[in-house]
Amino acid sequence: MLAETDVVIVGGGLAGLAVARRLHRAGVPWRLLEAGDRLGGRVATDEVDGYLLDRGFQVLNTAYPRLGTLVDVDRLDLGRFTSGVLVRRGDRLDRLVHPLREPTGAPRTATADVGSLLDRLRFAALATGCATLPVNRLLAAPETTSEAALRRAGLSDTIIEELLRPFLSGVFIDRELETSSHVLAMVLRSFVRGRIGLPARGMAALPRAIADPLPADLIELDNPVAQVAPGRVRTQAGDIACRAVVVAVDPPAAATLVPGLDRVRMHSYTTYYHSTDTPPLDEPILLVDGDRRELVANTVVISNAAPTYAPAGRHLVATSVVGPQPPPEPAIRRELERLYGRSTADWTHLTTVAIPNALPAAPPPQGRLRKPVALGEGLFVAGDHRDSPSIQGALASGWRTAGEVLAALRPS
């Protein structure tokens, strides 16, 4: 069977949906093929016994530039986290917050026993520069690793090891902080300029909102693609002839479908979900381990930010670990008892979610965070491995790829 359209989009993750939205606005015929039974790719939510369990702890940043192009953020009904972190060091819990977002917490942040006052001032200067300087200037700066950039900013080993490494390892899924300093600059920019939150109906609400304006009959689920070639896509149901093909699947699958495409190293991440009737904290704030034990990247009482994530009278705790070999749940439970400073004996382990291909690695050089998406002969590739490794990167890549497709299809 041979069906025809202008553009076939392979993959219904955030990048593929962003491609479809821009093509749809432009009035270009398209079809989207998704191998799984849902849209969203790595952004997914399972509903289990009244709990919303995202496929790994993820958050949405309101400062992502491409987000507002595609969704009405207010309609997601975000439950917001405190703009800051708690740091466990021995028997202390130090609270460091964004002084403009949380002005009442500024004095406590200034006197926190995490690094020195000079450290905190230097980090504030680094983050403020990332938030206020033009993006082009940030991306023209000499590129290095994130760790080297933090040290170049004059930050001490103490604040890097006790605050920034544990915090950023959860963001980049990279405990070594080998991630490009250009990615670091964009992340700091978004944290300073935006707010972090969760949609009331789980992170899966994001791809649903992006897909909402699209005609359902142009989206085919449970339709894996076996082969792509210039002008043709092969599926189990038959071939589809087209003028352009956009491969918007995860990097390992993309490298399989498109021979010659560079293989991207992927970072692994595991999230442990526990429920309890008494929350170990009353605040929706991320807790990181400043004791340099390098086991837990972060933990948070999700239901403090978004009560819809847990049934009435219960609370949901998400704890994330970086790396391909996650420890057994009892070891995590012991760490949580130390981090929160209270017993976890009555907590219920709901599930452990392991994501072996959670996020593309982004070591230098990443340049201006824009890798080529046009492969020639009407083949294109989209995804966060072509921009920055993030939700913003996936959305921006899809939008940019659609622009190049439109330019290629435009009559000369």
C-alpha positions as CSV (number, residue, x, y, z in Angstrom):
1,M,0.0,0.0,0.0
2,L,1.3,3.5,-0.9
3,A,-0.1,6.6,0.8
4,E,1.1,10.1,0.1
5,T,1.7,13.3,2.1
6,D,4.2,16.1,2.2
7,V,5.9,15.3,5.5
8,V,6.1,12.1,7.6
9,I,7.1,12.7,11.2
10,V,8.6,9.6,12.8
11,G,8.1,9.8,16.6
12,G,5.5,11.5,18.8
13,G,7.7,12.9,21.6
14,L,8.0,16.6,22.3
15,A,10.2,17.2,19.3
16,G,7.9,15.4,16.8
17,L,4.8,17.2,18.2
18,A,6.6,20.6,17.9
19,V,7.3,19.7,14.2
20,A,3.7,18.8,13.6
21,R,2.4,22.0,15.3
22,R,4.5,24.3,13.1
23,L,3.8,22.4,9.9
24,H,0.1,22.4,10.7
25,R,0.1,26.2,11.3
26,A,1.8,26.5,7.9
27,G,-0.9,24.4,6.2
28,V,1.6,21.7,5.0
29,P,0.1,18.2,4.9
30,W,1.8,15.8,7.4
31,R,1.4,12.5,9.2
32,L,2.9,11.5,12.5
33,L,3.8,7.9,13.2
34,E,4.4,6.8,16.8
35,A,5.6,3.3,17.7
36,G,4.1,3.3,21.2
37,D,0.5,3.6,22.4
38,R,0.8,7.2,23.6
39,L,2.4,10.5,22.7
40,G,5.1,12.2,24.7
41,G,8.2,10.1,24.3
42,R,10.3,10.4,27.5
43,V,7.6,12.6,29.1
44,A,5.0,10.3,30.5
45,T,2.8,9.8,33.6
46,D,1.3,6.6,35.0
47,E,-1.7,6.8,37.3
48,V,-1.5,4.1,40.0
49,D,-4.0,3.8,42.9
50,G,-4.6,7.5,42.9
51,Y,-1.0,8.5,42.5
52,L,0.5,10.3,39.5
53,L,3.9,8.8,38.8
54,D,5.9,10.5,36.2
55,R,8.4,8.4,34.3
56,G,11.3,9.7,36.3
57,F,11.2,13.0,38.3
58,Q,10.8,15.8,35.8
59,V,9.8,19.5,36.1
60,L,8.6,22.2,33.8
61,N,10.3,25.6,33.8
62,T,8.1,28.6,32.9
63,A,11.1,30.4,31.4
64,Y,11.6,27.9,28.5
65,P,11.4,30.2,25.5
66,R,9.6,27.8,23.2
67,L,7.0,26.6,25.8
68,G,4.7,29.6,25.4
69,T,4.6,29.2,21.6
70,L,3.0,25.8,22.0
71,V,0.9,25.7,25.1
72,D,-1.0,28.0,27.4
73,V,1.0,27.4,30.6
74,D,-1.8,28.6,32.8
75,R,-4.1,25.8,31.6
76,L,-1.6,23.3,32.9
77,D,-2.4,24.4,36.4
78,L,1.2,24.2,37.6
79,G,1.9,23.4,41.3
80,R,5.1,25.3,41.9
81,F,8.2,24.5,43.9
82,T,10.1,26.8,46.2
83,S,12.8,28.6,44.2
84,G,15.7,27.2,46.1
85,V,17.1,24.0,47.7
86,L,17.7,22.5,51.1
87,V,21.1,21.1,51.8
88,R,21.7,18.3,54.3
89,R,25.1,18.5,56.0
90,G,25.5,16.4,59.1
91,D,22.7,17.4,61.5
92,R,22.1,20.7,59.7
93,L,19.6,21.5,57.0
94,D,20.5,24.8,55.3
95,R,18.0,26.6,53.1
96,L,19.2,28.6,50.1
97,V,16.6,30.4,48.0
98,H,16.3,32.8,45.1
99,P,16.3,36.2,47.0
100,L,13.9,37.9,44.6
101,R,11.4,35.0,44.5
102,E,11.7,34.2,48.2
103,P,12.7,37.6,49.8
104,T,11.8,36.4,53.4
105,G,14.4,33.6,53.0
106,A,17.2,35.9,51.9
107,P,18.7,36.5,55.4
108,R,18.9,32.7,56.0
109,T,20.5,32.2,52.6
110,A,23.1,34.8,53.3
111,T,24.1,33.1,56.6
112,A,23.8,29.5,55.4
113,D,26.7,27.2,56.3
114,V,27.3,26.1,52.7
115,G,30.5,27.5,51.3
116,S,31.4,31.0,52.2
117,L,29.6,34.3,51.8
118,L,32.0,35.1,49.0
119,D,31.1,31.7,47.3
120,R,27.4,32.7,47.4
121,L,28.1,36.2,46.1
122,R,30.2,34.8,43.2
123,F,27.5,32.2,42.3
124,A,24.8,34.9,42.4
125,A,26.9,37.0,40.0
126,L,27.4,34.0,37.7
127,A,23.7,33.2,37.7
128,T,22.7,36.8,37.3
129,G,25.0,37.2,34.3
130,C,23.5,34.1,32.7
131,A,20.0,35.5,33.2
132,T,20.7,39.1,31.9
133,L,23.3,38.8,29.2
134,P,22.2,38.3,25.6
135,V,22.0,34.6,24.7
136,N,24.4,35.1,21.7
137,R,27.0,36.5,24.1
138,L,26.6,33.6,26.5
139,L,27.1,31.1,23.7
140,A,30.1,33.0,22.3
141,A,32.0,32.6,25.5
142,P,34.9,30.1,25.7
143,E,33.4,26.7,26.2
144,T,34.5,24.2,28.8
145,T,32.9,21.7,31.1
146,S,30.4,22.8,33.7
147,E,32.7,21.9,36.6
148,A,35.5,24.0,35.0
149,A,33.2,26.9,34.5
150,L,32.2,26.9,38.2
151,R,35.8,26.8,39.2
152,R,36.6,29.6,36.7
153,A,33.9,31.7,38.4
154,G,36.0,31.5,41.6
155,L,33.8,29.0,43.5
156,S,35.4,26.9,46.2
157,D,35.6,23.1,46.2
158,T,33.3,23.2,49.3
159,I,30.3,24.9,47.6
160,I,30.8,22.9,44.4
161,E,30.9,19.5,46.2
162,E,28.3,20.2,48.8
163,L,25.7,22.1,46.8
164,L,26.3,22.5,43.1
165,R,27.5,19.0,42.1
166,P,24.5,17.3,43.8
167,F,22.0,19.8,42.5
168,L,23.3,20.0,38.9
169,S,23.9,16.2,38.7
170,G,20.1,15.8,39.0
171,V,19.6,18.4,36.3
172,F,22.1,17.1,33.8
173,I,22.1,13.5,35.0
174,D,25.8,13.9,35.0
175,R,27.6,13.6,38.4
176,E,31.0,14.4,36.8
177,L,29.6,17.8,35.5
178,E,31.2,17.1,32.1
179,T,28.2,18.8,30.5
180,S,29.1,21.9,28.4
181,S,29.4,25.3,30.1
182,H,27.0,26.6,27.4
183,V,24.3,24.2,28.6
184,L,25.1,25.3,32.1
185,A,24.6,28.9,31.1
186,M,21.2,28.2,29.6
187,V,20.1,26.2,32.6
188,L,21.1,28.9,35.1
189,R,19.3,31.4,32.9
190,S,16.1,29.5,33.0
191,F,16.2,28.9,36.7
192,V,16.7,32.6,37.5
193,R,14.1,33.8,35.0
194,G,11.4,31.2,35.5
195,R,9.5,29.1,38.1
196,I,9.7,25.4,38.4
197,G,6.4,23.4,38.6
198,L,4.4,20.3,37.8
199,P,1.1,20.2,35.8
200,A,-1.8,19.2,38.1
201,R,-2.4,16.1,35.9
202,G,1.2,15.0,35.7
203,M,4.0,15.8,33.2
204,A,2.1,13.9,30.5
205,A,-0.3,16.9,30.4
206,L,2.5,18.7,28.5
207,P,2.5,16.6,25.3
208,R,-1.3,16.3,25.5
209,A,-1.5,20.1,25.5
210,I,0.9,20.4,22.6
211,A,-1.1,17.7,20.6
212,D,-4.5,19.2,21.4
213,P,-4.9,21.4,18.4
214,L,-3.7,18.7,15.9
215,P,-6.2,16.6,14.0
216,A,-6.3,13.2,15.6
217,D,-6.6,11.4,12.2
218,L,-3.1,12.5,11.2
219,I,-1.5,10.9,14.3
220,E,-1.0,7.1,14.2
221,L,-0.1,5.3,17.4
222,D,1.2,1.7,17.6
223,N,2.7,2.1,14.2
224,P,6.5,1.5,14.3
225,V,8.6,2.5,11.4
226,A,11.0,-0.1,10.0
227,Q,12.9,2.0,7.6
228,V,13.3,5.6,6.3
229,A,14.7,6.7,3.0
230,P,14.5,9.8,0.9
231,G,10.8,10.2,-0.1
232,R,9.6,7.0,1.6
233,V,8.8,5.6,5.0
234,R,8.3,1.9,5.5
235,T,5.9,0.6,8.2
236,Q,4.2,-2.7,8.9
237,A,1.0,-1.3,7.3
238,G,2.8,-0.3,4.1
239,D,5.0,2.4,2.6
240,I,4.2,6.1,2.7
241,A,5.5,8.3,0.0
242,C,6.4,11.9,1.0
243,R,8.5,14.9,0.1
244,A,10.3,15.0,3.5
245,V,10.9,12.7,6.5
246,V,11.6,14.0,10.0
247,V,13.1,11.4,12.4
248,A,12.1,12.6,15.8
249,V,12.7,9.5,17.9
250,D,15.2,9.1,20.8
251,P,18.9,9.1,19.9
252,P,19.6,5.4,19.9
253,A,16.5,4.7,17.7
254,A,17.5,7.6,15.4
255,A,20.9,6.2,14.9
256,T,19.4,2.9,13.9
257,L,16.9,4.4,11.4
258,V,19.5,6.8,9.9
259,P,22.8,5.1,9.2
260,G,25.7,7.5,9.5
261,L,24.0,9.6,12.2
262,D,26.4,10.2,15.1
263,R,25.6,8.0,18.0
264,V,24.8,10.0,21.2
265,R,25.9,8.8,24.6
266,M,22.9,8.7,27.0
267,H,22.7,9.2,30.7
268,S,20.8,6.9,33.0
269,Y,18.5,8.0,35.8
270,T,16.3,6.2,38.4
271,T,13.5,7.6,40.5
272,Y,12.1,5.9,43.6
273,Y,8.5,6.7,44.6
274,H,7.4,6.4,48.2
275,S,4.1,7.3,49.9
276,T,3.6,8.4,53.5
277,D,0.7,9.8,55.5
278,T,3.0,12.4,57.2
279,P,5.2,14.4,54.9
280,P,8.8,14.6,56.0
281,L,8.8,18.3,55.0
282,D,6.0,20.8,54.8
283,E,7.6,22.8,51.9
284,P,7.7,22.0,48.2
285,I,11.5,22.3,48.0
286,L,14.3,20.1,46.6
287,L,16.5,18.5,49.1
288,V,20.1,17.6,48.1
289,D,22.9,15.7,50.0
290,G,25.8,18.0,51.0
291,D,27.6,15.2,52.9
292,R,29.3,14.1,49.7
293,R,27.9,10.5,49.8
294,E,27.1,10.7,46.1
295,L,24.2,8.3,46.2
296,V,21.0,10.4,46.1
297,A,20.9,13.2,43.6
298,N,17.8,14.8,45.1
299,T,14.6,14.1,46.9
300,V,11.3,16.1,47.1
301,V,7.8,15.8,48.5
302,I,6.1,16.2,45.2
303,S,2.6,16.4,46.7
304,N,3.6,19.6,48.6
305,A,3.9,21.3,45.2
306,A,1.1,19.4,43.4
307,P,-1.4,17.8,45.8
308,T,-3.1,16.1,42.9
309,Y,-0.1,13.7,42.7
310,A,-1.3,11.8,45.7
311,P,-4.7,10.6,47.1
312,A,-6.3,12.6,49.9
313,G,-4.5,12.1,53.2
314,R,-1.3,10.7,51.5
315,H,1.9,12.3,50.3
316,L,4.3,11.4,47.5
317,V,8.0,11.5,47.8
318,A,10.3,11.2,44.7
319,T,14.0,10.4,45.1
320,S,16.3,10.3,42.1
321,V,19.7,8.6,41.6
322,V,22.1,9.2,38.7
323,G,23.8,6.3,37.0
324,P,23.2,3.0,35.3
325,Q,23.3,0.8,38.5
326,P,20.7,2.0,40.9
327,P,21.0,0.7,44.5
328,P,18.2,-1.5,46.0
329,E,15.3,0.3,47.6
330,P,16.2,-0.4,51.2
331,A,19.5,1.4,50.7
332,I,17.6,4.4,49.4
333,R,15.2,4.3,52.3
334,R,18.1,4.4,54.8
335,E,19.5,7.4,52.9
336,L,16.1,9.2,53.0
337,E,16.0,8.7,56.8
338,R,19.3,10.4,57.1
339,L,18.4,13.2,54.6
340,Y,15.0,14.0,56.1
341,G,16.1,13.4,59.7
342,R,13.1,11.2,60.5
343,S,12.1,7.5,60.3
344,T,10.9,6.1,57.0
345,A,9.9,2.7,58.5
346,D,6.2,3.3,57.8
347,W,6.7,4.6,54.2
348,T,5.3,2.6,51.4
349,H,7.5,1.9,48.3
350,L,5.2,2.4,45.3
351,T,7.6,1.7,42.5
352,T,11.1,2.3,41.1
353,V,11.3,3.9,37.6
354,A,14.6,3.2,35.8
355,I,15.2,5.3,32.7
356,P,18.3,3.9,30.9
357,N,18.2,6.5,28.1
358,A,17.0,9.5,30.1
359,L,19.0,12.4,28.6
360,P,21.6,12.9,26.0
361,A,25.1,13.6,27.2
362,A,26.3,17.1,26.2
363,P,30.0,17.4,26.7
364,P,31.9,20.2,25.0
365,P,32.0,21.2,22.3
366,Q,28.3,22.0,21.9
367,G,28.9,25.3,20.3
368,R,25.7,27.4,20.0
369,L,23.6,24.3,21.0
370,R,22.3,23.9,17.5
371,K,23.5,20.8,15.6
372,P,22.5,20.3,11.9
373,V,19.0,18.9,11.4
374,A,18.9,18.7,7.6
375,L,20.6,15.5,6.4
376,G,20.0,16.0,2.7
377,E,17.7,14.4,0.2
378,G,14.6,15.4,2.2
379,L,15.7,13.7,5.4
380,F,15.7,15.6,8.7
381,V,16.4,14.7,12.4
382,A,14.9,16.4,15.5
383,G,15.3,16.0,19.2
384,D,17.0,17.3,22.3
385,H,20.2,15.8,21.0
386,R,20.2,18.4,18.3
387,D,19.8,21.4,20.7
388,S,20.2,21.3,24.5
389,P,19.4,18.2,26.5
390,S,16.1,19.4,28.0
391,I,12.4,19.8,27.4
392,Q,13.3,23.2,26.0
393,G,15.8,21.6,23.7
394,A,13.3,19.1,22.4
395,L,10.7,21.8,21.7
396,A,13.2,24.2,20.1
397,S,14.7,21.5,18.0
398,G,11.3,20.4,16.6
399,W,10.3,24.0,15.9
400,R,13.6,24.7,14.2
401,T,13.5,21.5,12.1
402,A,10.0,22.3,10.9
403,G,11.3,25.7,9.8
404,E,14.0,24.0,7.7
405,V,11.5,21.5,6.3
406,L,9.2,24.4,5.2
407,A,12.2,26.2,3.6
408,A,13.1,23.0,1.7
409,L,9.6,22.4,0.4
410,R,9.1,26.1,-0.6
411,P,9.0,26.5,-4.4
412,S,12.2,28.0,-5.6
